[in-house]
Amino acid sequence: MRTLTIGSALLGSLAVAALLAPGAQATEVVGNIDVGTFRITGGGGAGNDVVLGTTDSRKITVQLMAGDDSGVKVADFTLYHGSSLSKADAVLKPSEAAPVCTANGTTTVCTKHYTIDPRRDLKNALAGIWKVAIDVKANDGDYVQTDGYTSFFMKRNAKLTANASPEPVAKGRTLTVTGKLTRANWDTHDYRGYTNQRAYLEFRTPGVSYYESLGYTLTDTHGVATAKVTATADRYWRYEFRPTMTTNAVKATGDFVDVR
């Protein structure tokens, strides 16, 4: 009794502790249901990340796998933003009234589809951690209900440019590399400069497939990054922005500079 196997608990072991703490998210477990993989496809980001710009909607497919020795009767889930499901300030509405579930022996995979429109469904305050509530019942009466099973990130799309000048440049002279980091604003439905962020300056030698990093510079109040380097040889130059909880990673297209 009261055994639950969680395949991908909310934020790892810290979440398990949180679920057991006083005042934590609601959790009820009876029996030996095994709740396994939670997966989002079509999100446009790394792993289960969901990334959206300002206008285009995104269609995602979400699956939850669960098992029990008596077979799974129903396995449903809800995607929401907030401290708990009862206090959610946003809940995603699926295309189906109920999940489509497929059984294979004692294991069942349940699927829902969602169409997320940033103009209708999102605002800047909703970027970041979203949570998954589950309700799984087995044929023998075992069940698990929790609004903190796992989490994923809903992220604002980022764009990044790079321009190195002058072109061409004499060997030994100073080369200035500028770029602009912007990200989707879900309140105004346009892209705005992302300020005070690390923009990593990288270079690639012609004929080599990888870039090397020279460190980072912070973007200014308009999202502009500026760095100065000494021109020593032909190079491709670019900036890289690494992901945060609210914004996806992005790499600028390399700008080639001929050094003479």
Number of C-alpha atoms within 10 A of each C-alpha: 9 12 13 16 13 16 16 15 19 20 15 12 11 10 18 16 10 15 20 12 10 7 8 15 19 15 16 12 16 15 17 19 27 21 24 18 14 22 14 20 16 14 21 18 19 12 12 18 24 25 22 28 22 20 14 11 15 17 16 17 15 20 19 22 22 26 25 23 15 16 20 28 18 19 26 19 23 16 21 24 22 15 16 18 21 11 10 14 13 15 15 14 16 18 12 11 8 14 20 15 18 13 15 9 12 13 18 22 21 20 21 22 18 15 15 20 16 22 16 10 15 20 15 15 11 20 20 19 18 21 23 20 21 21 17 24 23 22 13 13 12 22 24 23 19 20 25 25 26 23 24 21 24 24 28 29 23 24 20 24 20 22 22 24 15 15 14 14 20 16 15 13 13 15 22 15 20 20 22 23 29 21 22 25 22 24 13 12 14 13 18 17 20 23 17 15 19 18 27 20 25 21 19 19 15 12 6 7 7 10 15 12 13 11 10 18 17 16 21 16 12 14 20 23 27 20 16 13 13 13 19 16 16 18 19 19 23 27 30 22 21 13 13 13 14 18 24 24 17 18 19 19 15 19 19 20 20 16 18 13
